[in-house]
Every structure is written in structure tokens, then in C-alpha cells.
């Protein structure tokens, strides 16, 4: 049994969920038990139309789905989280994020890009102009 206000609040919330589930199950059972088609006014049997047959099939499918949902709802375990576990998980996440930011993950396939070292006295974003080829002197016949 849990102690303190939080424990009582958790118990009250669980009781409220259980009551809500019980109400839902009662409503589903009432829907499943009620007749989907009102009783006929005349004693003679009327020939069922295709629309009526389809409506009845659809109603039966819905009833089956409701019963399956009710069974799943009965077997559901309430999701309660322990505050100690949540704090531990949060601490692990913070530690993981800190490690990732300090030591980024690099794939084994990737090769490090060679970086040019900047010339002292120039900003790192400065790029050198392309090296031009040495120009030879004009030939003598063009002078």
C-alpha cells in the first residue's frame, strides 16, 4: 500500500479508471444484448432486402469488434510509472546527450576531410587564390 498524498492520489486515479472501464464494459454489453432490429409490426415475414442484410452484417461485425475491444480492455494493465525510475531514465538521457555532444559519432566508412591550415595573420575563412602557372617570356619573333 502506498503512503502519503501522492499514493492516495494514484490509488484514486486507478479506482476512477477501473470504474470508467466497468461503465464502458456495461454499455458495450448492453449494446451487444439489445436487438438491432425492432420487432415487426405484422405477423407475416417480409422478404429481407439486400440493404437490410448488409446492415445486419455490419451490425454483427461492430458487435464482434466491441466484444474484442471489451476483452482487450479487461486484460489491460494500468500504466503507472515509478518516479524513481523516471528520474533514473532522465539522468541516463542527459548523460547520453552530454556524451554525444562531446564525442560525436563518426561512421567507420567516412574518411576525415583534409583541412588546409590557414596562414597566420589571416582569418580562417580566408581562401588562397589559385596558384597561377609560371608565364614564360615572349618568343623572340613576337617582339
GROMACS elastic network, one bead per residue, 0.5 to 0.9 nm:
[ bonds ]
;  ai    aj funct       b0    kb
    1     7     6  0.80356   500
    2     6     6  0.82276   500
    2     8     6  0.70288   500
    2    10     6  0.86443   500
    2    11     6  0.81726   500
    3     6     6  0.74844   500
    3     7     6  0.52031   500
    3     8     6  0.68905   500
    4     7     6  0.54109   500
    4     8     6  0.64357   500
    4     9     6  0.87158   500
    5     8     6  0.51513   500
    5     9     6  0.60541   500
    5    10     6  0.85932   500
    6    10     6  0.61016   500
    6    11     6  0.85445   500
    7    10     6  0.51214   500
    7    11     6  0.61994   500
    7    12     6  0.85714   500
    8    12     6  0.60241   500
    8    13     6  0.85115   500
    9    12     6  0.50174   500
    9    13     6  0.61038   500
    9    14     6  0.85763   500
   10    13     6  0.50617   500
   10    14     6  0.61506   500
   10    15     6  0.85737   500
   10    80     6  0.85308   500
   11    14     6  0.50763   500
   11    15     6  0.61164   500
   11    16     6  0.85673   500
   12    15     6  0.50499   500
   12    16     6  0.61266   500
   12    17     6  0.86275   500
   13    16     6  0.50466   500
   13    17     6  0.62181   500
   13    18     6  0.86215   500
   14    17     6  0.50543   500
   14    18     6  0.61503   500
   14    19     6  0.86319   500
   14    78     6  0.76212   500
   15    19     6  0.61549   500
   15    20     6  0.85635   500
   16    19     6  0.50976   500
   16    20     6  0.61362   500
   16    21     6  0.85719   500
   17    20     6  0.50295   500
   17    21     6  0.60798   500
   17    22     6  0.85456   500
   17    78     6  0.85371   500
   18    21     6  0.50674   500
   18    22     6  0.61371   500
   18    23     6  0.86437   500
   19    22     6  0.50390   500
   19    23     6  0.61851   500
   19    24     6  0.86001   500
   20    23     6  0.50990   500
   20    24     6  0.61585   500
   20    25     6  0.85928   500
   21    24     6  0.50510   500
   21    25     6  0.61076   500
   21    26     6  0.85856   500
   21    70     6  0.89395   500
   21    73     6  0.73930   500
   21    74     6  0.79177   500
   22    25     6  0.50871   500
   22    26     6  0.61684   500
   22    27     6  0.86722   500
   22    74     6  0.88716   500
   23    26     6  0.50956   500
   23    27     6  0.62413   500
   23    28     6  0.86455   500
   24    27     6  0.51364   500
   24    28     6  0.61542   500
   24    29     6  0.85683   500
   24    70     6  0.82025   500
   25    28     6  0.50737   500
   25    29     6  0.60840   500
   25    30     6  0.85447   500
   25    67     6  0.89487   500
   25    70     6  0.61027   500
   25    73     6  0.83691   500
   25    74     6  0.84647   500
   26    29     6  0.50968   500
   26    30     6  0.61139   500
   26    31     6  0.86390   500
   27    30     6  0.50192   500
   27    31     6  0.61838   500
   27    32     6  0.85749   500
   28    31     6  0.51164   500
   28    32     6  0.61345   500
   28    33     6  0.86315   500
   28    63     6  0.83996   500
   28    66     6  0.65657   500
   28    67     6  0.73637   500
   28    70     6  0.73803   500
   29    32     6  0.50172   500
   29    33     6  0.60931   500
   29    34     6  0.85821   500
   29    66     6  0.87291   500
   29    67     6  0.79402   500
   29    70     6  0.87449   500
   30    33     6  0.51856   500
   30    34     6  0.60865   500
   31    34     6  0.53486   500
   31    35     6  0.82529   500
   31    36     6  0.86305   500
   31    63     6  0.78001   500
   32    35     6  0.79525   500
   32    36     6  0.86749   500
   32    60     6  0.89087   500
   32    63     6  0.58046   500
   32    64     6  0.85688   500
   32    66     6  0.80697   500
   32    67     6  0.79669   500
   33    36     6  0.88802   500
   34    37     6  0.89875   500
   35    38     6  0.67769   500
   35    39     6  0.85752   500
   36    56     6  0.76022   500
   36    59     6  0.72555   500
   36    60     6  0.88667   500
   37    40     6  0.85342   500
   37    56     6  0.81858   500
   38    41     6  0.89163   500
   39    42     6  0.89400   500
   40    43     6  0.70872   500
   40    44     6  0.85451   500
   40    45     6  0.82283   500
   40    46     6  0.88638   500
   41    44     6  0.88939   500
   42    45     6  0.77453   500
   42    46     6  0.89077   500
   45    48     6  0.87471   500
   46    49     6  0.89253   500
   48    51     6  0.81639   500
   48    52     6  0.61517   500
   48    53     6  0.66040   500
   49    52     6  0.51813   500
   49    53     6  0.63358   500
   49    54     6  0.86873   500
   50    53     6  0.50529   500
   50    54     6  0.61392   500
   50    55     6  0.85287   500
   51    54     6  0.50797   500
   51    55     6  0.60293   500
   51    56     6  0.85222   500
   52    55     6  0.50035   500
   52    56     6  0.60776   500
   52    57     6  0.85559   500
   53    56     6  0.51280   500
   53    57     6  0.61903   500
   53    58     6  0.85987   500
   54    57     6  0.50718   500
   54    58     6  0.61008   500
   54    59     6  0.85377   500
   55    58     6  0.50856   500
   55    59     6  0.61075   500
   55    60     6  0.86232   500
   56    59     6  0.50161   500
   56    60     6  0.61889   500
   56    61     6  0.86264   500
   57    60     6  0.50810   500
   57    61     6  0.61986   500
   57    62     6  0.86499   500
   58    61     6  0.50156   500
   58    62     6  0.61879   500
   58    63     6  0.85895   500
   59    62     6  0.50895   500
   59    63     6  0.61665   500
   59    64     6  0.86689   500
   60    63     6  0.50027   500
   60    64     6  0.62048   500
   60    65     6  0.86201   500
   61    64     6  0.51001   500
   61    65     6  0.61872   500
   61    66     6  0.85827   500
   62    65     6  0.50185   500
   62    66     6  0.60723   500
   62    67     6  0.85891   500
   63    66     6  0.50341   500
   63    67     6  0.62029   500
   63    68     6  0.86380   500
   64    67     6  0.51177   500
   64    68     6  0.61928   500
   64    69     6  0.85690   500
   65    68     6  0.50693   500
   65    69     6  0.60935   500
   65    70     6  0.85399   500
   66    69     6  0.50022   500
   66    70     6  0.60671   500
   66    71     6  0.86448   500
   67    71     6  0.62234   500
   67    72     6  0.86278   500
   68    71     6  0.51589   500
   68    72     6  0.62697   500
   68    73     6  0.85687   500
   69    72     6  0.50675   500
   69    73     6  0.60203   500
   69    74     6  0.86167   500
   70    74     6  0.61903   500
   70    75     6  0.87446   500
   71    74     6  0.51489   500
   71    75     6  0.64550   500
   71    76     6  0.88433   500
   72    75     6  0.52131   500
   72    76     6  0.62633   500
   73    76     6  0.52394   500
   73    77     6  0.86970   500
   74    77     6  0.84224   500
   76    79     6  0.88062   500
   77    80     6  0.89745   500
   81    84     6  0.86831   500
   81    85     6  0.73725   500
   81    86     6  0.71041   500
   82    85     6  0.53074   500
   82    86     6  0.63078   500
   82    87     6  0.88040   500
   83    86     6  0.50277   500
   83    87     6  0.62011   500
   83    88     6  0.86165   500
   84    87     6  0.52307   500
   84    88     6  0.62582   500
   84    89     6  0.87092   500
   85    88     6  0.50600   500
   85    89     6  0.61590   500
   85    90     6  0.85968   500
   86    89     6  0.51084   500
   86    90     6  0.61645   500
   86    91     6  0.86554   500
   87    90     6  0.50610   500
   87    91     6  0.61952   500
   87    92     6  0.86603   500
   88    91     6  0.51366   500
   88    92     6  0.62716   500
   88    93     6  0.87333   500
   89    92     6  0.50809   500
   89    93     6  0.62504   500
   89    94     6  0.87178   500
   90    93     6  0.50847   500
   90    94     6  0.62338   500
   90    95     6  0.86123   500
   91    94     6  0.51452   500
   91    95     6  0.61606   500
   91    96     6  0.85754   500
   92    95     6  0.50928   500
   92    96     6  0.60913   500
   92    97     6  0.86330   500
   93    96     6  0.50349   500
   93    97     6  0.61376   500
   93    98     6  0.85236   500
   94    97     6  0.51813   500
   94    98     6  0.61249   500
   94    99     6  0.86597   500
   95    98     6  0.50818   500
   95    99     6  0.62153   500
   95   100     6  0.86521   500
   96    99     6  0.51556   500
   96   100     6  0.61642   500
   96   101     6  0.86220   500
   97   100     6  0.51104   500
   97   101     6  0.61352   500
   97   102     6  0.86254   500
   98   101     6  0.52556   500
   98   102     6  0.62716   500
   98   103     6  0.85468   500
   99   102     6  0.51677   500
   99   103     6  0.58030   500
   99   104     6  0.78369   500
  100   103     6  0.52042   500
  100   104     6  0.51454   500
  100   105     6  0.70122   500
  101   104     6  0.59335   500
  106   109     6  0.84847   500
  106   110     6  0.71478   500
  107   110     6  0.55598   500
  107   111     6  0.86692   500
  108   111     6  0.78721   500
  110   113     6  0.89636   500
  112   115     6  0.89284   500
  117   120     6  0.89305   500
  117   124     6  0.82840   500
  118   121     6  0.85898   500
  118   122     6  0.69839   500
  118   123     6  0.74561   500
  118   124     6  0.57129   500
  118   125     6  0.83149   500
  118   126     6  0.76635   500
  118   127     6  0.81376   500
  118   128     6  0.89386   500
  119   122     6  0.58733   500
  119   123     6  0.81815   500
  119   124     6  0.81638   500
  119   126     6  0.89189   500
  120   123     6  0.80501   500
  122   125     6  0.83207   500
  122   126     6  0.65778   500
  123   126     6  0.55248   500
  124   127     6  0.80128   500
  128   131     6  0.83362   500
  129   132     6  0.86559   500
  132   135     6  0.85820   500
  135   138     6  0.89513   500
  136   139     6  0.86667   500
  137   140     6  0.87721   500
  138   141     6  0.82854   500
  138   142     6  0.66541   500
  138   143     6  0.72838   500
  139   142     6  0.57664   500
  139   143     6  0.72558   500
  140   143     6  0.56065   500
